[in-house]
């Protein structure tokens, strides 16, 4: 059995990290210019921006790998389904907000938005009423 201090440290670090992801993600999605100015205003803005870009891509990689690994549970279990759809919907909302506030992005970004929007609707419709608790 692990030492109680190790449990405490793991929980503090876990919830601190998770809360930071939620806060930074919310600020970045809702106030992107402000969020970007924080990164660009650092001593080495290019290195900071690239570091943040790599981090966000790694989070995308992790979410995608999680979705591929647990796809059966996402389509079968309510908690997995709602968690997956919540993250996917948050991405759609952020893209729609950006479209309204920042203007029309590249065709690739618009196609991602369309794919994600239709995907959220289709997955929700297909799984609605069929999920296990």
C-alpha positions as CSV (number, residue, x, y, z in Angstrom):
1,X,0.0,0.0,0.0
2,X,1.3,3.5,-0.9
3,X,2.3,5.9,1.8
4,X,-0.5,8.4,2.8
5,X,1.8,11.3,1.8
6,X,2.2,9.9,-1.7
7,X,-1.6,9.6,-2.0
8,X,-2.0,13.2,-0.8
9,X,0.8,14.5,-3.2
10,X,-0.7,12.6,-6.1
11,X,-4.2,14.0,-5.5
12,X,-3.0,17.5,-5.0
13,X,-1.0,17.3,-8.3
14,X,-3.8,15.6,-10.2
15,X,-6.5,18.1,-9.2
16,X,-4.1,21.1,-9.6
17,X,-3.2,19.9,-13.1
18,X,-6.9,19.2,-14.0
19,X,-8.0,22.6,-12.6
20,X,-5.2,24.4,-14.5
21,X,-6.3,22.6,-17.8
22,X,-9.9,23.7,-17.2
23,X,-9.0,27.3,-16.3
24,X,-6.4,27.7,-19.1
25,X,-8.7,26.0,-21.6
26,X,-11.6,28.2,-20.7
27,X,-9.6,31.4,-20.8
28,X,-7.9,30.4,-24.0
29,X,-11.2,29.5,-25.7
30,X,-13.2,32.5,-24.5
31,X,-10.5,35.2,-24.5
32,X,-8.0,33.9,-27.1
33,X,-6.4,37.3,-27.9
34,X,-5.8,38.0,-24.2
35,X,-4.5,34.5,-23.7
36,X,-2.2,34.7,-26.7
37,X,-0.9,38.1,-25.5
38,X,0.2,36.4,-22.2
39,X,2.3,33.9,-24.2
40,X,3.6,36.4,-26.7
41,X,4.6,38.9,-24.0
42,X,7.2,36.5,-22.5
43,X,10.9,36.8,-22.9
44,X,11.0,34.5,-25.9
45,X,7.6,34.6,-27.4
46,X,8.4,32.3,-30.3
47,X,9.7,29.5,-28.1
48,X,6.8,30.0,-25.7
49,X,4.2,29.9,-28.4
50,X,5.8,26.8,-29.9
51,X,6.0,25.1,-26.5
52,X,2.3,25.8,-25.9
53,X,1.4,24.6,-29.4
54,X,3.2,21.4,-28.8
55,X,1.5,20.9,-25.5
56,X,-2.0,21.5,-26.9
57,X,-1.2,19.1,-29.8
58,X,-0.1,16.5,-27.2
59,X,-3.3,16.9,-25.3
60,X,-5.2,16.4,-28.6
61,X,-3.1,13.3,-29.2
62,X,-4.0,12.0,-25.8
63,X,-7.7,12.7,-26.2
64,X,-7.7,11.0,-29.6
65,X,-5.8,8.0,-28.3
66,X,-8.2,7.8,-25.3
67,X,-11.2,7.9,-27.7
68,X,-9.7,5.2,-29.9
69,X,-8.8,3.0,-27.0
70,X,-12.2,3.4,-25.2
71,X,-14.5,3.8,-28.2
72,X,-16.7,0.8,-27.2
73,X,-17.2,2.3,-23.8
74,X,-17.9,5.7,-25.3
75,X,-20.7,4.1,-27.4
76,X,-22.0,2.0,-24.5
77,X,-21.4,3.7,-21.1
78,X,-23.1,6.9,-20.1
79,X,-20.1,8.4,-18.2
80,X,-17.7,7.7,-21.1
81,X,-20.2,9.0,-23.7
82,X,-21.0,12.2,-21.8
83,X,-17.4,12.9,-21.1
84,X,-16.4,12.4,-24.7
85,X,-19.3,14.5,-26.0
86,X,-18.6,17.2,-23.5
87,X,-15.0,17.6,-24.7
88,X,-16.0,17.4,-28.4
89,X,-18.8,19.9,-27.9
90,X,-16.4,22.3,-26.1
91,X,-14.2,22.2,-29.1
92,X,-17.2,23.0,-31.4
93,X,-18.3,25.8,-29.2
94,X,-14.8,27.3,-29.2
95,X,-14.6,27.1,-33.0
96,X,-18.1,28.7,-33.3
97,X,-17.1,31.5,-30.9
98,X,-13.9,32.1,-32.9
99,X,-15.9,32.2,-36.1
100,X,-18.2,34.8,-34.7
101,X,-15.5,36.9,-33.0
102,X,-12.4,36.4,-35.1
103,X,-13.8,35.9,-38.5
104,X,-13.7,33.0,-41.0
105,X,-10.6,30.8,-40.8
106,X,-9.1,28.6,-43.5
107,X,-11.1,26.1,-45.3
108,X,-9.4,23.3,-43.4
109,X,-10.6,24.9,-40.1
110,X,-14.1,25.3,-41.4
111,X,-14.2,21.6,-42.5
112,X,-13.0,20.5,-39.0
113,X,-15.8,22.5,-37.5
114,X,-18.4,20.9,-39.8
115,X,-17.0,17.4,-39.1
116,X,-17.1,18.0,-35.4
117,X,-20.5,19.6,-35.3
118,X,-22.1,16.8,-37.4
119,X,-20.1,14.2,-35.3
120,X,-21.4,15.5,-32.0
121,X,-25.0,15.5,-33.3
122,X,-24.7,12.0,-34.8
123,X,-23.0,10.4,-31.8
124,X,-25.5,11.9,-29.4
125,X,-28.5,10.9,-31.6
126,X,-27.2,7.4,-32.1
127,X,-26.4,6.8,-28.4
128,X,-29.3,8.7,-26.8
129,X,-31.4,6.3,-24.8
130,X,-29.2,3.3,-25.4
131,X,-26.5,3.9,-22.8
132,X,-25.7,1.8,-19.7
133,X,-25.1,3.5,-16.4
